[in-house]
């Protein structure tokens, strides 16, 4: 049985942290062609919310390297339960917030002449080029992260839950990219908000799965 290649594993963890911070735009900027490009809109920052689930899964795996299995089995369910509840309530709050912003944008755009002019003045200048560059950078890092994770131990690819959540992360990035590019740039703020809502709903569904699994683990530990 192959041993875990710890340097490659921890390098993949570092890359994942960089991905999440890049998506969130938390004081993290990328210099491209001499310009500082930050995460625009809602779609890309919402990817950080979903990839927080990926990062949590990887951190649980990392914890198994330092915490005895007997102790880990007792606390993992409780930690996952708390984390899942926080993610669920936060995702719901963000969905309602972005829905409100989306309703305002649509109402303005659909109310000519002054409403449309107000929309164009406030929301009609979405950074599609910056978003495209940011997403390309993020997708590249995700690919490298996945390769390093698999190379660190081939059994990671046998973990169906982990593989699915990583694939969902990639698909979410594709959804955001499509929403940015299927409409003219002056409408991209609207489709970006829609992309953010879709990603949050996906994250909400996964958080519910995490919650169900954690409840089962807690009941098993108590029993």
Secondary structure, DSSP 8 states (H G I E B T S, - for coil): -----HHHHHHHHHHHHHHHHHHHTSS--EEETTEEE---TTHHHHHHHHHHHHHHHHHHHHHTTTS-HHHHHHHHHHHHHHHHHHHHHHHHHHHHHHHHHHHHHHHHHTSTTHHHHHHHHHHS---HHHHHHHHHHHHHHHHHHHHHHHHH-GGGGG-HHHHHHHHHHHHHHHHHHHHHHSS-GGGHHHHHHHHHHHHHHHHHHHHHHHHHHHHHHHHHHH-
